[in-house]
Amino acid sequence: MEAEARLQEARYSAPIQQIALLLGLVFLAMGIGGFIPGITTNYDDLSFAGHGSGAKLLDVFQISVLQNIVHLLFGVAALALARTRNGARAFLLGGGLIYVVLFLYGAFTSQGSGANFIPLDRNDDILHLVLGLGMIAFWLLPESVPAGSSDTLAGFLAAAGIFVSLTGVAYRPLRLIPLALVLSLLAVAIGGRNARLATAAVFIGAASFAVGLAIAVITSHPLW
């Protein structure tokens, strides 16, 4: 009991906490990147809100000042809540539900209408769906899995994540690499003897995403 209490008190000690922390850092990077010209294209067209904002993060996702602020708030919330396992689970469930709602809102709102105040385009909708379902999937993960099966499953998911990430560098990165990152993060959450491979898969996926987007933009190949 005493050891369990110490584990609960330790910051970012459990896999579920580490996932929430990683997502928080991603949200912070998105929020900060949305205010940096170059990382955000058409920066002069960045507006506070509304479908008329022409700025795009990584030349892919339509953004506004409002979206950047929301991303920063999500990042701060994740870092604060990830200090405990219950807080991390609350962040994953709450954030996942919010992004599923945002996906539905974007899917049923005309891009050029006044109701599209955030704003949201097709690429944003896809990202929100992946984020929402991925966060809810992490929330559903059990606290522990039998050792033998967990090692095998984590290794399989990590290997699949690496393969899909590398494929996404050359072919439709926006379609493949988010899936690869979800697989890799699931492997991290399971942990076990393949924890290092799973962690490597996450970093390979992140690097592949950046490289794949850059190659697709330079060569005018489809992102999705």
N, C-alpha and C positions, 0 to 999 in steps of 0.2 A: 504493500500500500504506500509506503514511504517513497519507494522508487517511482511508483506511478505518479505520485504527487509532484515529485521533482521533474518528471517528464512533462507534466502538464504546465508547470511553471516555466520551463525552458523555452526561450523564444525560438520560433521557427524550427523546432526539433522534429516534429512529425512530418511525414510526406505530404499530408494534406495542407499543412502550414507552408511548406516549401512551395507547393503549387500556387497557393494564394499569393505568396511573396513574389514568385516569378511573374505571375499575371499582373501584379501591382507594378512591377518594374516595367513591364511591357506597356501598360496604360500610361505610366509617366513618360516613357520614351515617345509614345504617340502624341501625348499632349504637348510636350516640349518641341518635338519635331514639327508640329503643326504651326509653330511660330518662327520657324527657321527657313528663310528663302533658300531654294535649292532642294532641300528635302521636301519642301512644299512648293510645287510648281504653280505658276500664275499667282504668285503671292500678292501682287498688287490688287487682285480681284477678291482677296479675302474680306468677307464682311462678317458682321457680328452674328447674323442668322439669316435665314431665308434661302429659297431655292436659287436666287441669283448669285450666290457665292460661287465664284469660278475657280477657287483654289483647290488643289488636289494634293493630298499627302502621298508621297512617292509617285506622283503623277497617275494615281489609281483611284484613291478614295476622296470623294468630294467632302470638303470640311468647311467649318466656319469657326469663328472665335468661340461660339457657344459649345460646339463639339470639343474643341481643345480644352475648355474649362471642365467639361464633364469628364474627359479622359483623365485630367489631372486629379479631379476629385475622386474618381474611381481608384487611381493609383494610391493616393493618400489613405483612403479607406482600407484598401487591401493591406498596406503596410501596418496599419494600426490593428486591424482585426486578425491578421495572421499571427499575432503573438500568442494566441491560444487556439487549440483545435476547434473548440466550439465557435469561436469568432471566425476562423477560416471557413468552416462549413457554412456559417451564416452568410459570409461574403459570396461564396460560390453559388449558393442557392438564390440569394437575393439578386446578385448580379446576373446570373443565368436567366432568371425570369424576366428581368428588365430588358435584356437583349433579345429575348424571344418576342416580347411585346413590341420592341422597336422594329424587329424584322417584320412582324405582322402589320405594323403601322406603315412601314415603308412599302410593303408589298401591295397594300390596298389604297395607297395615296398616289395620285398623279404627280410625277416629278415636277411639273410646271405649275402646280396649283399653289395657292396661298397657304394651304394646310401643310405643305412640305416646308415647315419653318426651320427644321433642324440644320441643314437639309440632308436628304437621303437619296442616293442613286442606287442603281442595280448592284454595283460592287459593294456599297455599304450594306445593302440588304444581305448579301451573301456572307460578308464578314460577321454581321450581327447574328445570323443564324448559326454559323460555326461556333462563335464565341458562346452564345446562349446554350446550345446543346452540349458543348464541351464542358462548360462550367457546371451544368446540372449533372453531367455524367461523373465528373470528379466528386461532386457532393454525394452521389449515390455509392461511391466506393466504400466497401467495408473497412473497418479499422484494421483488420488483420485477415490474411489469407493463408491456408496451409502452406508450409514452407516449400515442399517439393513442387506443387503445382504453380505456386507463385513465381518461383525462379524460372520455370519453363515458359510461363505466360509472359513474364517481363522480358525475357530474352527474345521471344518471338515478336512481341510488339516493338521492341527497340530495333531489331533487325529490319522489320517491315517499315518502320519509320525512316530509317536511313535510306533504304532502297527507294521509297516513294519520294523522299526529299531530293535525292540525286536525280531521279527521273524528272522531277519538277523543274530542275535547272534548265533542262533543254525543251520541256514540253509543258505549256500551260501552268506556270507556277502558282497562279492564284487559285486554280482548281485543285491541284495535287498537294502542295506543301502545307496548307492549313490542316488537311487530313493527317499528313505525316506528323505534324507537331502534336496533334491530339493523341495519336498512337504513342508517340515518344513520352508525352507527359503522363499518360496512363502507366507506361512502364516505370517512370520515376516514382509514381504514387505507390506502385506495388513493391518496388525496391527489391531486396534480396541480394543474391550473389551477383546479379546482373545490373546493379545500381549504376556502376560506372559506365557501362555500355548505354544504359538508358539516358544518363546525363549527357554523354557524348552525342547521342541521337538528337537531343533537344538543341544542342549547339550547332550540330550539322544542319538541322532543319532551319534554324534561324539564319545561318549563313547562306544556305541554299535559297531561302526566300529572297534575301537581298540581291544575291547574284542573279537568280532567275528573273526577277523583275527588271533588273538593269539590262540583262541580255535581251529580254523580250521587247523592252522599250527601244533599245538601240537598233535592233534588227527588225522592228515593226511586226514581230510575231504576236499571236494572240495571247493575252494574259489569262483569259478564261475560255 
